[in-house]
Structures are given as C-alpha cells and as structure tokens.
Amino acid sequence: MRQYLEPILTAAVLFPLLAALFTLPYMVYCYRRYGAVLVMRVVLMYAFLYYLICVYFLAILPFPREGTVVTQRTTVNLIPFNYVPEVLESDVAFSWDNPKSWIMAVYSSGLYEPLCNVLMFFPMGVFLRYYFGCGRFKTVSIAFLGSLFLELTQLTGTYGLAPFVYRCCDVNDLIGNTFGGWLGYAFTPLFTCFLPTRERLNQVSYQRGSRVSYVRRGFAFLVDGGFHLVVMTPLWLVLPLSKRAGLAMAAMGAAIVCQGLIPALWYGQTLGKALVKIRLTDRHTGGTASPWRYLMRGILLWGMLLQPMALPVTLPVLLMMAAYNGIRNRSQMFYEAWLGLVQVSTVAAARKKRPQASRDAR
C-alpha cells in the first residue's frame, strides 16, 4: 500500500504549484469562451488535474537511483491475460459471508494488480464523459492512448531519465486501464447524478458572462497594466528629461497609445479587454464611442490617476471603489460615467454565431 500512497502524497505536495501555473491560462479560456469563471467548473478542472498528476506519479514513482538493486520484474509482457491461470489455480479461503476474506482473496489470487489498473482509469472515464462531453468511442480511445503513454514511459525508463528500466511494460495494464476508462464512462450517471449537468454549467456560465463583472475587468486591468509598462519603459529611457518628468511623460504617452489610440482603432477594445471579450461602448447608442472619449479615458485613468508617483495612493482608492461598485451592482466607474462609456461583454454575440453544444451521449 505504501508504494501507492507515496506518489499520491507527492502529487499533493506539487499540486498547489501546478494549480497556480494553471490558473491564469484556465481563466483566460473561461473568459474567452463563456465570459465567466464558475467555482464549480474550477473545482472540477482542478480535481481532474490532480487526478492526472496522481496517475502519472503512480506510473513513475518511486524513482530509482544509481546502485539501486532491482527487486521487481522489469520485463516486457505481450501475452494478454497471462495472470488468469494463476487466479484459477490459486487456493484461497473465500466466503461470501466474510467480507475480510474478499480482500485476502484478491491479494492472494493475483487479481490485485489487474483490479488496480481498472480502478486507476475509472475516474478518467467519468471526467471525460461528464465534464468534457466525450462520447463512448472518444473516451475509450483517450483511455487507451493515456495508458499507452504510461506503458511507453515505463518501457523507456522514464525516457532515459532513470539509470535503468525499473517498471514492467505489460499489455495487461493497457487492457485494464482501457477497460477502466470504459467502465467509468458507463457508470458516469451513477456518480454525477447529484451534480449539475454540463449543459447547465454552460448555461449559467453564459448567463453570467453576458454582464461584465469587476473580477473580469480586474483581469483585463492587469493585462493592460503589463502592456502599458512595456510601452512606457522604452519611452522613459529615450526621453531627454529628468527622471521624474520623464517618467510622467512616458506614462502619459503610453496611456495615449495603449488606452486611446488602440481602443479607437479596435472598436473599443484594449489588449486586456480583447483577451476576456470586453469592449467599451457608448452608453446611449451601444456602438463604438468617439475616439476622443477613449483618449480622454486613457489620459484620465492611466496618464493621471495611475501615474507611477501617485500609484501608491490612487490604486488602493480605485480598487475600493471597484469593490464598492461590484457590491452595489454598479456597472460604471466615475470616469466612465463622466465620459458616457460602459463596458459590455462580447461573449453573447459570439455565442449566437456558435452552434449549440450537443448533449452528452447517453
């Protein structure tokens, strides 16, 4: 049992780091496709990610060191079901009335490893059918290819990283894993009957994505801030001014380019807003606003309020105002209200062009 617990514990230690690296691209994907990030969707995706890490570590750990004595079988087995004679010939004490004998029978009869291979890929079938909407053939194919990847990893000694081949490449593992993926697909309704359907998750995501939350705006703000810094830095270096004056002029120039010219030419979108599918529109007409209003917003927000010298004071104030507006369900910041601008989602328009997703195969 220890040989199975060690990889799982190792995965638990590394998972927070991998999850942190995965968060940013996953948020971009959700915002671009649905316009919202659901907690339920994040939990399911992270559970699937943790499961994949555990499966991979179960296949490669414990990693041997040079000088380690090989104590286990490391040959290649291409004979399917070669463990069946061992199971049939085993003499085990088994009784339907004694559940403890069931575990002993599995351990002593040679069924332990095949059953573990089936159970290892059972969750994959559930995840693929429920969350990713895969059909039966696609689920079985992915389970087969995933198992083949693990067997090739073991056959090559983790692609030559290990000092020697320390795991057995077994066709029975490939059969058991694939069968486990199919079983998971077949029993998915039993394990997900208490969870919202995939269609329901998509429906809620699109509903929330039709409006622009301040979390979504904050994500666009961070991207725009990084782009603003990239444009501002070379301007600061080339301007023949003092350090303080040069920094102020560089910030103003970057604001004009990034928040004035680009939105005016890109139908009210900046780089960050385009990434999460938001655009600035005229509050009354719903169309693209006049270029000078985009320019004035960029100068007011990024060229003045977010000047590097004033940033330690103005940034916390703006964040508190955004949080207050979010609680009060107000869609505009004060500078947007002054200029008659409003931020709208472009996901709804994209959804109308996209055909409805097909229902999961039953």
URDA-V210140 format. One record per residue. RES is the residue in three letters. NEAR is the number of other C-alpha atoms within 12 Angstrom. Layout:
res:RES near:NEAR
res:RES near:NEAR
This chain:
res:MET near:12
res:ARG near:11
res:GLN near:16
res:TYR near:22
res:LEU near:17
res:GLU near:21
res:PRO near:28
res:ILE near:27
res:LEU near:22
res:THR near:24
res:ALA near:28
res:ALA near:23
res:VAL near:17
res:LEU near:19
res:PHE near:26
res:PRO near:18
res:LEU near:15
res:LEU near:19
res:ALA near:25
res:ALA near:15
res:LEU near:15
res:PHE near:19
res:THR near:22
res:LEU near:21
res:PRO near:18
res:TYR near:25
res:MET near:29
res:VAL near:25
res:TYR near:20
res:CYS near:30
res:TYR near:38
res:ARG near:31
res:ARG near:29
res:TYR near:37
res:GLY near:41
res:ALA near:41
res:VAL near:35
res:LEU near:25
res:VAL near:15
res:MET near:21
res:ARG near:30
res:VAL near:24
res:VAL near:17
res:LEU near:25
res:MET near:26
res:TYR near:27
res:ALA near:24
res:PHE near:26
res:LEU near:30
res:TYR near:30
res:TYR near:28
res:LEU near:30
res:ILE near:28
res:CYS near:30
res:VAL near:35
res:TYR near:28
res:PHE near:31
res:LEU near:32
res:ALA near:35
res:ILE near:36
res:LEU near:30
res:PRO near:23
res:PHE near:26
res:PRO near:22
res:ARG near:16
res:GLU near:13
res:GLY near:9
res:THR near:15
res:VAL near:13
res:VAL near:18
res:THR near:11
res:GLN near:12
res:ARG near:15
res:THR near:19
res:THR near:21
res:VAL near:21
res:ASN near:20
res:LEU near:16
res:ILE near:16
res:PRO near:17
res:PHE near:22
res:ASN near:18
res:TYR near:23
res:VAL near:16
res:PRO near:14
res:GLU near:16
res:VAL near:21
res:LEU near:16
res:GLU near:12
res:SER near:19
res:ASP near:16
res:VAL near:20
res:ALA near:19
res:PHE near:19
res:SER near:13
res:TRP near:11
res:ASP near:9
res:ASN near:12
res:PRO near:13
res:LYS near:14
res:SER near:17
res:TRP near:19
res:ILE near:20
res:MET near:20
res:ALA near:23
res:VAL near:24
res:TYR near:23
res:SER near:21
res:SER near:26
res:GLY near:25
res:LEU near:28
res:TYR near:22
res:GLU near:24
res:PRO near:31
res:LEU near:24
res:CYS near:25
res:ASN near:32
res:VAL near:30
res:LEU near:25
res:MET near:38
res:PHE near:43
res:PHE near:34
res:PRO near:39
res:MET near:44
res:GLY near:43
res:VAL near:39
res:PHE near:38
res:LEU near:36
res:ARG near:37
res:TYR near:40
res:TYR near:36
res:PHE near:30
res:GLY near:27
res:CYS near:32
res:GLY near:28
res:ARG near:29
res:PHE near:20
res:LYS near:23
res:THR near:38
res:VAL near:33
res:SER near:26
res:ILE near:30
res:ALA near:42
res:PHE near:30
res:LEU near:20
res:GLY near:29
res:SER near:36
res:LEU near:25
res:PHE near:24
res:LEU near:35
res:GLU near:37
res:LEU near:26
res:THR near:28
res:GLN near:34
res:LEU near:28
res:THR near:24
res:GLY near:27
res:THR near:28
res:TYR near:18
res:GLY near:16
res:LEU near:18
res:ALA near:23
res:PRO near:19
res:PHE near:24
res:VAL near:32
res:TYR near:34
res:ARG near:33
res:CYS near:30
res:CYS near:31
res:ASP near:32
res:VAL near:28
res:ASN near:32
res:ASP near:42
res:LEU near:36
res:ILE near:32
res:GLY near:32
res:ASN near:41
res:THR near:37
res:PHE near:34
res:GLY near:37
res:GLY near:41
res:TRP near:36
res:LEU near:32
res:GLY near:34
res:TYR near:40
res:ALA near:30
res:PHE near:24
res:THR near:34
res:PRO near:24
res:LEU near:14
res:PHE near:21
res:THR near:21
res:CYS near:13
res:PHE near:10
res:LEU near:18
res:PRO near:19
res:THR near:24
res:ARG near:29
res:GLU near:20
res:ARG near:20
res:LEU near:29
res:ASN near:30
res:GLN near:23
res:VAL near:23
res:SER near:29
res:TYR near:31
res:GLN near:22
res:ARG near:25
res:GLY near:36
res:SER near:30
res:ARG near:32
res:VAL near:37
res:SER near:33
res:TYR near:32
res:VAL near:25
res:ARG near:37
res:ARG near:39
res:GLY near:22
res:PHE near:31
res:ALA near:33
res:PHE near:32
res:LEU near:21
res:VAL near:24
res:ASP near:33
res:GLY near:32
res:GLY near:19
res:PHE near:25
res:HIS near:37
res:LEU near:28
res:VAL near:21
res:VAL near:25
res:MET near:32
res:THR near:23
res:PRO near:19
res:LEU near:26
res:TRP near:26
res:LEU near:20
res:VAL near:16
res:LEU near:20
res:PRO near:15
res:LEU near:15
res:SER near:14
res:LYS near:17
res:ARG near:18
res:ALA near:19
res:GLY near:24
res:LEU near:31
res:ALA near:30
res:MET near:31
res:ALA near:36
res:ALA near:42
res:MET near:36
res:GLY near:32
res:ALA near:37
res:ALA near:39
res:ILE near:33
res:VAL near:34
res:CYS near:41
res:GLN near:43
res:GLY near:36
res:LEU near:28
res:ILE near:30
res:PRO near:35
res:ALA near:29
res:LEU near:21
res:TRP near:24
res:TYR near:30
res:GLY near:40
res:GLN near:35
res:THR near:38
res:LEU near:31
res:GLY near:32
res:LYS near:39
res:ALA near:32
res:LEU near:31
res:VAL near:45
res:LYS near:40
res:ILE near:42
res:ARG near:38
res:LEU near:45
res:THR near:32
res:ASP near:26
res:ARG near:23
res:HIS near:13
res:THR near:13
res:GLY near:20
res:GLY near:19
res:THR near:27
res:ALA near:32
res:SER near:27
res:PRO near:28
res:TRP near:24
res:ARG near:32
res:TYR near:41
res:LEU near:33
res:MET near:30
res:ARG near:39
res:GLY near:39
res:ILE near:30
res:LEU near:26
res:LEU near:37
res:TRP near:40
res:GLY near:34
res:MET near:28
res:LEU near:26
res:LEU near:32
res:GLN near:33
res:PRO near:30
res:MET near:20
res:ALA near:21
res:LEU near:20
res:PRO near:14
res:VAL near:15
res:THR near:19
res:LEU near:22
res:PRO near:15
res:VAL near:17
res:LEU near:25
res:LEU near:22
res:MET near:16
res:MET near:22
res:ALA near:27
res:ALA near:22
res:TYR near:18
res:ASN near:19
res:GLY near:22
res:ILE near:14
res:ARG near:14
res:ASN near:16
res:ARG near:21
res:SER near:29
res:GLN near:30
res:MET near:29
res:PHE near:20
res:TYR near:25
res:GLU near:26
res:ALA near:20
res:TRP near:17
res:LEU near:27
res:GLY near:28
res:LEU near:33
res:VAL near:35
res:GLN near:38
res:VAL near:35
res:SER near:38
res:THR near:34
res:VAL near:32
res:ALA near:27
res:ALA near:18
res:ALA near:20
res:ARG near:24
res:LYS near:13
res:LYS near:11
res:ARG near:13
res:PRO near:8
res:GLN near:13
res:ALA near:19
res:SER near:15
res:ARG near:18
res:ASP near:24
res:ALA near:21
res:ARG near:15
